[in-house]
Amino acid sequence: MTNPDTYEIHAVRYATSPDRKRFHNCLHCATADVHDAMPMDFYVWVIRNAERTIVVDTGSREWKCKQRGHVFIRSPVEGLAALDVSPEQADDVIVTHLHWDHAGNIDAFDRAQVHLTHAEMRNVTSQDMADPTINAFFLADDVCTVVRRLFEGRVSFSSGDRDIAPGVSVHEVGGHSAGMQVVRVYTRRGWVVLASDATHFYANYRDRNPFPVLFNFQDMVTGWDRCLELADSPDHVVPGHDPAVLRRYPPVSGTLDGDAVRLDLDPISA
Ligand SMILES: [Zn+2]
């Protein structure tokens, strides 16, 4: 059997939330640790080789981050540009789920085919969105952008597992949102899984302690096992919001003040 294509993966931080506590990020807390500091970062990812550029999630905008009380660092589009990835270069945009912090700049990626799950799209166009408690995690404008793109014939929906390109596949896990999907990528160090919000932090899956925003508890738990099954080792699973990612992986030298790291290279610290 021939090896699949091999890719570089970059994680790019675009926002941060330095004042969060453990109770914001973990469903189960002990009295002793409930108020422990647990900052959160916000990322987009790019998967690329000589033939193909795939953007995973498109982040958010400054006004929305501010409205939610987070610190905006730079536009994800500018962050990618610093890595020489212009929006026109993106062949594909994989949207892991449609929450406001993951689906905010899809319109900038004009040429790309957008990939998301049937379950996610159905949910964001369902009666559920009439409830402000539920729709608070989404922006109607982001959903409308996807609908417009659909009318141009440039959205692909999937259920379960699907190949996006040789060496890149998506896997529906649900849990955090109705149709949450994770991305599996073949790299020089083997199969890496971009878990996005299937696990916000290393602590969520390591301690089997979910992030408190849940669509389906059971699916969240089985989603962790699925990530571990798809990855070559626990070190090959990359959480969606953990500041430790920037410390664990080699920085992309000279760009973005340490806000970009290489996930296709071995971790530099445990
Ligand atoms: Zn998120």
py3Dmol code that shows the C-alpha trace and the ligand (Angstrom):
import py3Dmol

protein = """\
ATOM      1  CA  MET A   1       0.000   0.000   0.000  1.00  0.00           C
ATOM      2  CA  THR A   2       1.332   3.456  -0.837  1.00  0.00           C
ATOM      3  CA  ASN A   3       1.626   6.037   1.903  1.00  0.00           C
ATOM      4  CA  PRO A   4      -0.973   8.805   1.936  1.00  0.00           C
ATOM      5  CA  ASP A   5       0.143  12.344   1.092  1.00  0.00           C
ATOM      6  CA  THR A   6       2.033  14.082   3.891  1.00  0.00           C
ATOM      7  CA  TYR A   7       1.104  17.537   5.198  1.00  0.00           C
ATOM      8  CA  GLU A   8       2.378  20.326   7.422  1.00  0.00           C
ATOM      9  CA  ILE A   9      -0.090  21.551  10.049  1.00  0.00           C
ATOM     10  CA  HIS A  10       0.079  25.025  11.557  1.00  0.00           C
ATOM     11  CA  ALA A  11      -2.000  26.195  14.528  1.00  0.00           C
ATOM     12  CA  VAL A  12      -2.514  29.965  14.616  1.00  0.00           C
ATOM     13  CA  ARG A  13      -3.837  31.723  17.712  1.00  0.00           C
ATOM     14  CA  TYR A  14      -6.172  34.658  17.029  1.00  0.00           C
ATOM     15  CA  ALA A  15      -7.669  35.417  20.463  1.00  0.00           C
ATOM     16  CA  THR A  16      -7.257  34.608  24.133  1.00  0.00           C
ATOM     17  CA  SER A  17      -9.243  34.658  27.331  1.00  0.00           C
ATOM     18  CA  PRO A  18      -6.724  35.041  30.164  1.00  0.00           C
ATOM     19  CA  ASP A  19      -9.137  35.330  33.112  1.00  0.00           C
ATOM     20  CA  ARG A  20     -11.100  32.131  32.792  1.00  0.00           C
ATOM     21  CA  LYS A  21     -11.342  29.771  35.753  1.00  0.00           C
ATOM     22  CA  ARG A  22     -11.561  26.021  35.923  1.00  0.00           C
ATOM     23  CA  PHE A  23     -15.336  26.069  36.402  1.00  0.00           C
ATOM     24  CA  HIS A  24     -15.709  27.788  33.008  1.00  0.00           C
ATOM     25  CA  ASN A  25     -13.908  24.926  31.238  1.00  0.00           C
ATOM     26  CA  CYS A  26     -14.617  21.708  33.161  1.00  0.00           C
ATOM     27  CA  LEU A  27     -18.031  20.377  34.072  1.00  0.00           C
ATOM     28  CA  HIS A  28     -16.818  18.681  37.241  1.00  0.00           C
ATOM     29  CA  CYS A  29     -14.829  20.769  39.736  1.00  0.00           C
ATOM     30  CA  ALA A  30     -13.839  20.178  43.336  1.00  0.00           C
ATOM     31  CA  THR A  31     -14.447  22.930  45.895  1.00  0.00           C
ATOM     32  CA  ALA A  32     -10.685  23.320  46.188  1.00  0.00           C
ATOM     33  CA  ASP A  33      -9.985  23.884  42.480  1.00  0.00           C
ATOM     34  CA  VAL A  34     -13.166  25.445  41.107  1.00  0.00           C
ATOM     35  CA  HIS A  35     -11.613  28.937  40.984  1.00  0.00           C
ATOM     36  CA  ASP A  36      -8.166  27.878  39.697  1.00  0.00           C
ATOM     37  CA  ALA A  37      -6.933  29.963  36.756  1.00  0.00           C
ATOM     38  CA  MET A  38      -7.480  28.199  33.417  1.00  0.00           C
ATOM     39  CA  PRO A  39      -6.917  30.573  30.487  1.00  0.00           C
ATOM     40  CA  MET A  40      -8.298  29.681  27.067  1.00  0.00           C
ATOM     41  CA  ASP A  41      -6.912  30.396  23.574  1.00  0.00           C
ATOM     42  CA  PHE A  42      -8.661  30.527  20.203  1.00  0.00           C
ATOM     43  CA  TYR A  43      -7.093  28.999  17.085  1.00  0.00           C
ATOM     44  CA  VAL A  44      -7.487  28.338  13.403  1.00  0.00           C
ATOM     45  CA  TRP A  45      -5.437  25.643  11.645  1.00  0.00           C
ATOM     46  CA  VAL A  46      -3.945  25.208   8.197  1.00  0.00           C
ATOM     47  CA  ILE A  47      -3.036  21.892   6.584  1.00  0.00           C
ATOM     48  CA  ARG A  48      -0.819  22.155   3.530  1.00  0.00           C
ATOM     49  CA  ASN A  49       1.612  20.565   1.132  1.00  0.00           C
ATOM     50  CA  ALA A  50       2.828  21.461  -2.359  1.00  0.00           C
ATOM     51  CA  GLU A  51      -0.477  20.436  -3.937  1.00  0.00           C
ATOM     52  CA  ARG A  52      -3.150  21.565  -1.505  1.00  0.00           C
ATOM     53  CA  THR A  53      -4.057  24.108   1.186  1.00  0.00           C
ATOM     54  CA  ILE A  54      -6.872  23.277   3.593  1.00  0.00           C
ATOM     55  CA  VAL A  55      -8.013  25.722   6.274  1.00  0.00           C
ATOM     56  CA  VAL A  56      -9.671  24.209   9.343  1.00  0.00           C
ATOM     57  CA  ASP A  57     -12.101  26.653  10.950  1.00  0.00           C
ATOM     58  CA  THR A  58     -12.130  30.364  10.227  1.00  0.00           C
ATOM     59  CA  GLY A  59     -12.200  31.902  13.705  1.00  0.00           C
ATOM     60  CA  SER A  60     -14.109  35.036  14.527  1.00  0.00           C
ATOM     61  CA  ARG A  61     -14.042  38.826  14.304  1.00  0.00           C
ATOM     62  CA  GLU A  62     -12.887  41.476  16.745  1.00  0.00           C
ATOM     63  CA  TRP A  63     -16.348  42.802  17.692  1.00  0.00           C
ATOM     64  CA  LYS A  64     -17.627  39.322  18.513  1.00  0.00           C
ATOM     65  CA  CYS A  65     -14.614  38.403  20.655  1.00  0.00           C
ATOM     66  CA  LYS A  66     -14.989  41.681  22.550  1.00  0.00           C
ATOM     67  CA  GLN A  67     -18.713  41.122  23.007  1.00  0.00           C
ATOM     68  CA  ARG A  68     -17.970  37.719  24.561  1.00  0.00           C
ATOM     69  CA  GLY A  69     -15.291  39.226  26.818  1.00  0.00           C
ATOM     70  CA  HIS A  70     -12.269  37.711  25.063  1.00  0.00           C
ATOM     71  CA  VAL A  71      -9.053  39.447  23.942  1.00  0.00           C
ATOM     72  CA  PHE A  72      -8.756  39.620  20.153  1.00  0.00           C
ATOM     73  CA  ILE A  73      -5.130  39.327  18.984  1.00  0.00           C
ATOM     74  CA  ARG A  74      -5.394  39.567  15.202  1.00  0.00           C
ATOM     75  CA  SER A  75      -7.715  38.540  12.403  1.00  0.00           C
ATOM     76  CA  PRO A  76      -7.315  34.844  11.586  1.00  0.00           C
ATOM     77  CA  VAL A  77      -7.040  35.909   7.935  1.00  0.00           C
ATOM     78  CA  GLU A  78      -4.031  38.124   8.812  1.00  0.00           C
ATOM     79  CA  GLY A  79      -2.552  35.328  10.897  1.00  0.00           C
ATOM     80  CA  LEU A  80      -2.715  32.948   7.952  1.00  0.00           C
ATOM     81  CA  ALA A  81      -1.312  35.643   5.624  1.00  0.00           C
ATOM     82  CA  ALA A  82       1.768  35.839   7.886  1.00  0.00           C
ATOM     83  CA  LEU A  83       2.285  32.148   7.080  1.00  0.00           C
ATOM     84  CA  ASP A  84       1.965  32.955   3.356  1.00  0.00           C
ATOM     85  CA  VAL A  85      -1.533  31.524   3.167  1.00  0.00           C
ATOM     86  CA  SER A  86      -3.811  33.949   1.355  1.00  0.00           C
ATOM     87  CA  PRO A  87      -7.574  33.284   1.380  1.00  0.00           C
ATOM     88  CA  GLU A  88      -7.468  32.644  -2.397  1.00  0.00           C
ATOM     89  CA  GLN A  89      -4.983  29.816  -1.862  1.00  0.00           C
ATOM     90  CA  ALA A  90      -7.382  27.779   0.271  1.00  0.00           C
ATOM     91  CA  ASP A  91      -8.792  24.889  -1.778  1.00  0.00           C
ATOM     92  CA  ASP A  92     -10.984  23.714   1.085  1.00  0.00           C
ATOM     93  CA  VAL A  93     -12.342  25.064   4.361  1.00  0.00           C
ATOM     94  CA  ILE A  94     -13.286  22.387   6.874  1.00  0.00           C
ATOM     95  CA  VAL A  95     -15.723  23.758   9.446  1.00  0.00           C
ATOM     96  CA  THR A  96     -15.533  21.510  12.516  1.00  0.00           C
ATOM     97  CA  HIS A  97     -18.764  23.068  13.795  1.00  0.00           C
ATOM     98  CA  LEU A  98     -20.633  26.339  13.333  1.00  0.00           C
ATOM     99  CA  HIS A  99     -20.096  27.981  16.717  1.00  0.00           C
ATOM    100  CA  TRP A 100     -19.264  31.711  16.507  1.00  0.00           C
ATOM    101  CA  ASP A 101     -15.544  31.200  17.281  1.00  0.00           C
ATOM    102  CA  HIS A 102     -15.036  28.652  14.471  1.00  0.00           C
ATOM    103  CA  ALA A 103     -17.113  29.846  11.513  1.00  0.00           C
ATOM    104  CA  GLY A 104     -16.628  33.618  11.453  1.00  0.00           C
ATOM    105  CA  ASN A 105     -14.744  34.482   8.272  1.00  0.00           C
ATOM    106  CA  ILE A 106     -15.883  31.902   5.730  1.00  0.00           C
ATOM    107  CA  ASP A 107     -16.772  34.679   3.266  1.00  0.00           C
ATOM    108  CA  ALA A 108     -13.064  35.646   3.060  1.00  0.00           C
ATOM    109  CA  PHE A 109     -12.220  32.213   1.579  1.00  0.00           C
ATOM    110  CA  ASP A 110     -13.905  32.871  -1.741  1.00  0.00           C
ATOM    111  CA  ARG A 111     -12.539  30.024  -3.802  1.00  0.00           C
ATOM    112  CA  ALA A 112     -12.761  27.255  -1.211  1.00  0.00           C
ATOM    113  CA  GLN A 113     -15.119  24.327  -1.001  1.00  0.00           C
ATOM    114  CA  VAL A 114     -16.690  24.323   2.484  1.00  0.00           C
ATOM    115  CA  HIS A 115     -17.066  21.024   4.337  1.00  0.00           C
ATOM    116  CA  LEU A 116     -19.363  20.411   7.300  1.00  0.00           C
ATOM    117  CA  THR A 117     -21.773  17.796   8.573  1.00  0.00           C
ATOM    118  CA  HIS A 118     -25.442  17.354   7.700  1.00  0.00           C
ATOM    119  CA  ALA A 119     -26.219  17.236  11.417  1.00  0.00           C
ATOM    120  CA  GLU A 120     -24.610  20.612  12.104  1.00  0.00           C
ATOM    121  CA  MET A 121     -26.395  22.349   9.221  1.00  0.00           C
ATOM    122  CA  ARG A 122     -29.734  20.782  10.104  1.00  0.00           C
ATOM    123  CA  ASN A 123     -29.397  21.913  13.697  1.00  0.00           C
ATOM    124  CA  VAL A 124     -28.543  25.544  12.895  1.00  0.00           C
ATOM    125  CA  THR A 125     -31.543  25.800  10.579  1.00  0.00           C
ATOM    126  CA  SER A 126     -33.941  24.084  12.992  1.00  0.00           C
ATOM    127  CA  GLN A 127     -36.445  25.307  15.564  1.00  0.00           C
ATOM    128  CA  ASP A 128     -33.678  25.021  18.170  1.00  0.00           C
ATOM    129  CA  MET A 129     -32.305  28.374  16.958  1.00  0.00           C
ATOM    130  CA  ALA A 130     -35.445  30.200  18.138  1.00  0.00           C
ATOM    131  CA  ASP A 131     -34.177  29.729  21.694  1.00  0.00           C
ATOM    132  CA  PRO A 132     -31.675  32.459  22.677  1.00  0.00           C
ATOM    133  CA  THR A 133     -29.983  30.129  25.167  1.00  0.00           C
ATOM    134  CA  ILE A 134     -29.086  27.811  22.299  1.00  0.00           C
ATOM    135  CA  ASN A 135     -28.532  30.296  19.480  1.00  0.00           C
ATOM    136  CA  ALA A 136     -26.079  32.294  21.645  1.00  0.00           C
ATOM    137  CA  PHE A 137     -23.327  29.979  20.394  1.00  0.00           C
ATOM    138  CA  PHE A 138     -24.000  30.808  16.730  1.00  0.00           C
ATOM    139  CA  LEU A 139     -24.170  33.882  14.525  1.00  0.00           C
ATOM    140  CA  ALA A 140     -27.023  34.044  12.004  1.00  0.00           C
ATOM    141  CA  ASP A 141     -24.649  35.830   9.586  1.00  0.00           C
ATOM    142  CA  ASP A 142     -22.242  32.863   9.635  1.00  0.00           C
ATOM    143  CA  VAL A 143     -25.106  30.472   8.889  1.00  0.00           C
ATOM    144  CA  CYS A 144     -26.308  32.747   6.050  1.00  0.00           C
ATOM    145  CA  THR A 145     -22.785  32.796   4.592  1.00  0.00           C
ATOM    146  CA  VAL A 146     -22.852  28.998   4.427  1.00  0.00           C
ATOM    147  CA  VAL A 147     -26.330  29.029   2.865  1.00  0.00           C
ATOM    148  CA  ARG A 148     -25.163  31.501   0.196  1.00  0.00           C
ATOM    149  CA  ARG A 149     -22.123  29.321  -0.484  1.00  0.00           C
ATOM    150  CA  LEU A 150     -24.434  26.314  -0.751  1.00  0.00           C
ATOM    151  CA  PHE A 151     -26.461  28.092  -3.437  1.00  0.00           C
ATOM    152  CA  GLU A 152     -23.191  28.519  -5.358  1.00  0.00           C
ATOM    153  CA  GLY A 153     -22.686  24.767  -5.171  1.00  0.00           C
ATOM    154  CA  ARG A 154     -19.618  24.988  -2.952  1.00  0.00           C
ATOM    155  CA  VAL A 155     -20.631  23.266   0.264  1.00  0.00           C
ATOM    156  CA  SER A 156     -20.167  19.534   0.843  1.00  0.00           C
ATOM    157  CA  PHE A 157     -22.022  17.843   3.674  1.00  0.00           C
ATOM    158  CA  SER A 158     -21.121  14.550   5.246  1.00  0.00           C
ATOM    159  CA  SER A 159     -22.224  12.111   7.913  1.00  0.00           C
ATOM    160  CA  GLY A 160     -19.775   9.845   9.695  1.00  0.00           C
ATOM    161  CA  ASP A 161     -16.349   9.580   8.077  1.00  0.00           C
ATOM    162  CA  ARG A 162     -15.256  11.155   4.786  1.00  0.00           C
ATOM    163  CA  ASP A 163     -12.001  11.711   2.888  1.00  0.00           C
ATOM    164  CA  ILE A 164     -11.343  15.338   1.941  1.00  0.00           C
ATOM    165  CA  ALA A 165      -8.045  14.595   0.162  1.00  0.00           C
ATOM    166  CA  PRO A 166      -5.504  11.758   0.281  1.00  0.00           C
ATOM    167  CA  GLY A 167      -4.242  11.886   3.897  1.00  0.00           C
ATOM    168  CA  VAL A 168      -6.970  14.229   5.177  1.00  0.00           C
ATOM    169  CA  SER A 169     -10.334  13.032   6.466  1.00  0.00           C
ATOM    170  CA  VAL A 170     -13.189  14.281   8.638  1.00  0.00           C
ATOM    171  CA  HIS A 171     -14.951  12.237  11.320  1.00  0.00           C
ATOM    172  CA  GLU A 172     -18.262  13.190  12.887  1.00  0.00           C
ATOM    173  CA  VAL A 173     -18.256  12.828  16.662  1.00  0.00           C
ATOM    174  CA  GLY A 174     -21.013  15.192  17.892  1.00  0.00           C
ATOM    175  CA  GLY A 175     -20.988  15.889  21.642  1.00  0.00           C
ATOM    176  CA  HIS A 176     -20.108  19.584  21.895  1.00  0.00           C
ATOM    177  CA  SER A 177     -22.453  20.527  19.034  1.00  0.00           C
ATOM    178  CA  ALA A 178     -25.005  18.529  17.023  1.00  0.00           C
ATOM    179  CA  GLY A 179     -22.612  17.735  14.173  1.00  0.00           C
ATOM    180  CA  MET A 180     -19.133  18.372  15.552  1.00  0.00           C
ATOM    181  CA  GLN A 181     -16.419  16.758  13.388  1.00  0.00           C
ATOM    182  CA  VAL A 182     -12.697  16.230  13.920  1.00  0.00           C
ATOM    183  CA  VAL A 183      -9.960  16.216  11.259  1.00  0.00           C
ATOM    184  CA  ARG A 184      -7.369  13.479  10.777  1.00  0.00           C
ATOM    185  CA  VAL A 185      -4.167  14.419   8.920  1.00  0.00           C
ATOM    186  CA  TYR A 186      -1.165  12.366   7.798  1.00  0.00           C
ATOM    187  CA  THR A 187       2.124  14.070   8.716  1.00  0.00           C
ATOM    188  CA  ARG A 188       5.803  13.160   8.908  1.00  0.00           C
ATOM    189  CA  ARG A 189       5.167  12.064  12.524  1.00  0.00           C
ATOM    190  CA  GLY A 190       2.128   9.979  11.616  1.00  0.00           C
ATOM    191  CA  TRP A 191      -1.620  10.525  12.012  1.00  0.00           C
ATOM    192  CA  VAL A 192      -2.508  13.719  13.879  1.00  0.00           C
ATOM    193  CA  VAL A 193      -6.090  14.526  14.946  1.00  0.00           C
ATOM    194  CA  LEU A 194      -7.233  18.139  15.121  1.00  0.00           C
ATOM    195  CA  ALA A 195      -9.880  17.586  17.764  1.00  0.00           C
ATOM    196  CA  SER A 196     -11.174  21.168  17.762  1.00  0.00           C
ATOM    197  CA  ASP A 197     -13.914  21.297  20.402  1.00  0.00           C
ATOM    198  CA  ALA A 198     -14.246  17.535  20.757  1.00  0.00           C
ATOM    199  CA  THR A 199     -11.798  18.385  23.539  1.00  0.00           C
ATOM    200  CA  HIS A 200     -11.180  22.069  24.326  1.00  0.00           C
ATOM    201  CA  PHE A 201      -8.294  21.264  26.697  1.00  0.00           C
ATOM    202  CA  TYR A 202      -5.973  18.311  27.262  1.00  0.00           C
ATOM    203  CA  ALA A 203      -7.621  18.067  30.688  1.00  0.00           C
ATOM    204  CA  ASN A 204     -11.087  17.478  29.219  1.00  0.00           C
ATOM    205  CA  TYR A 205     -10.264  14.147  27.576  1.00  0.00           C
ATOM    206  CA  ARG A 206      -7.388  13.148  29.885  1.00  0.00           C
ATOM    207  CA  ASP A 207      -9.550  13.520  33.007  1.00  0.00           C
ATOM    208  CA  ARG A 208     -12.780  12.585  31.169  1.00  0.00           C
ATOM    209  CA  ASN A 209     -14.211  15.868  32.372  1.00  0.00           C
ATOM    210  CA  PRO A 210     -16.178  17.623  29.598  1.00  0.00           C
ATOM    211  CA  PHE A 211     -16.284  21.296  28.703  1.00  0.00           C
ATOM    212  CA  PRO A 212     -19.636  22.501  30.049  1.00  0.00           C
ATOM    213  CA  VAL A 213     -21.134  23.451  26.644  1.00  0.00           C
ATOM    214  CA  LEU A 214     -22.702  20.149  25.638  1.00  0.00           C
ATOM    215  CA  PHE A 215     -25.170  19.059  22.993  1.00  0.00           C
ATOM    216  CA  ASN A 216     -24.899  15.368  23.918  1.00  0.00           C
ATOM    217  CA  PHE A 217     -22.902  14.165  26.914  1.00  0.00           C
ATOM    218  CA  GLN A 218     -22.622  10.571  25.731  1.00  0.00           C
ATOM    219  CA  ASP A 219     -21.325  11.601  22.299  1.00  0.00           C
ATOM    220  CA  MET A 220     -18.763  13.888  23.928  1.00  0.00           C
ATOM    221  CA  VAL A 221     -17.393  10.933  25.906  1.00  0.00           C
ATOM    222  CA  THR A 222     -17.307   8.532  22.925  1.00  0.00           C
ATOM    223  CA  GLY A 223     -15.801  11.359  20.823  1.00  0.00           C
ATOM    224  CA  TRP A 224     -12.672  11.381  23.024  1.00  0.00           C
ATOM    225  CA  ASP A 225     -12.224   7.659  22.418  1.00  0.00           C
ATOM    226  CA  ARG A 226     -12.701   8.175  18.699  1.00  0.00           C
ATOM    227  CA  CYS A 227      -9.997  10.880  18.627  1.00  0.00           C
ATOM    228  CA  LEU A 228      -7.574   8.567  20.437  1.00  0.00           C
ATOM    229  CA  GLU A 229      -8.425   5.723  18.038  1.00  0.00           C
ATOM    230  CA  LEU A 230      -7.805   7.901  14.963  1.00  0.00           C
ATOM    231  CA  ALA A 231      -4.505   9.354  16.244  1.00  0.00           C
ATOM    232  CA  ASP A 232      -1.156   7.529  16.392  1.00  0.00           C
ATOM    233  CA  SER A 233      -0.822   8.330  20.126  1.00  0.00           C
ATOM    234  CA  PRO A 234      -2.361  10.655  22.745  1.00  0.00           C
ATOM    235  CA  ASP A 235       0.419  13.105  21.744  1.00  0.00           C
ATOM    236  CA  HIS A 236      -1.115  13.196  18.272  1.00  0.00           C
ATOM    237  CA  VAL A 237      -4.462  14.599  19.530  1.00  0.00           C
ATOM    238  CA  VAL A 238      -4.564  18.413  19.452  1.00  0.00           C
ATOM    239  CA  PRO A 239      -7.232  20.122  21.578  1.00  0.00           C
ATOM    240  CA  GLY A 240      -9.123  23.132  20.243  1.00  0.00           C
ATOM    241  CA  HIS A 241      -8.561  25.816  22.879  1.00  0.00           C
ATOM    242  CA  ASP A 242      -5.647  24.838  25.131  1.00  0.00           C
ATOM    243  CA  PRO A 243      -2.858  27.452  25.619  1.00  0.00           C
ATOM    244  CA  ALA A 244      -0.513  24.479  26.248  1.00  0.00           C
ATOM    245  CA  VAL A 245      -0.538  23.784  22.488  1.00  0.00           C
ATOM    246  CA  LEU A 246       1.639  26.888  21.949  1.00  0.00           C
ATOM    247  CA  ARG A 247       4.123  25.645  24.571  1.00  0.00           C
ATOM    248  CA  ARG A 248       4.201  22.013  23.467  1.00  0.00           C
ATOM    249  CA  TYR A 249       4.902  22.450  19.772  1.00  0.00           C
ATOM    250  CA  PRO A 250       7.778  24.127  17.907  1.00  0.00           C
ATOM    251  CA  PRO A 251       7.011  27.753  17.053  1.00  0.00           C
ATOM    252  CA  VAL A 252       6.955  28.894  13.444  1.00  0.00           C
ATOM    253  CA  SER A 253      10.129  30.947  13.590  1.00  0.00           C
ATOM    254  CA  GLY A 254      10.033  34.679  13.094  1.00  0.00           C
ATOM    255  CA  THR A 255       6.309  35.070  12.631  1.00  0.00           C
ATOM    256  CA  LEU A 256       3.334  35.998  14.780  1.00  0.00           C
ATOM    257  CA  ASP A 257       5.222  36.404  18.093  1.00  0.00           C
ATOM    258  CA  GLY A 258       4.852  32.779  19.118  1.00  0.00           C
ATOM    259  CA  ASP A 259       1.185  32.611  18.106  1.00  0.00           C
ATOM    260  CA  ALA A 260       1.865  29.983  15.417  1.00  0.00           C
ATOM    261  CA  VAL A 261       3.212  26.458  15.973  1.00  0.00           C
ATOM    262  CA  ARG A 262       3.877  23.359  13.869  1.00  0.00           C
ATOM    263  CA  LEU A 263       1.721  20.390  14.806  1.00  0.00           C
ATOM    264  CA  ASP A 264       3.271  18.067  12.226  1.00  0.00           C
ATOM    265  CA  LEU A 265       6.541  18.160  14.204  1.00  0.00           C
ATOM    266  CA  ASP A 266       7.121  16.275  17.453  1.00  0.00           C
ATOM    267  CA  PRO A 267       6.158  18.106  20.672  1.00  0.00           C
ATOM    268  CA  ILE A 268       9.089  19.917  22.323  1.00  0.00           C
ATOM    269  CA  SER A 269       7.703  19.455  25.843  1.00  0.00           C
ATOM    270  CA  ALA A 270       5.285  17.091  27.577  1.00  0.00           C
TER     271      ALA A 270
END
"""
ligand_1 = """\
1
ZN
Zn -14.615 26.726 20.258
"""
view = py3Dmol.view(width=600, height=400)
view.addModel(protein, "pdb")
view.setStyle({"model": 0}, {"cartoon": {"style": "trace"}})
view.addModel(ligand_1, "xyz")
view.setStyle({"model": 1}, {"stick": {}})
view.zoomTo()
view.show()
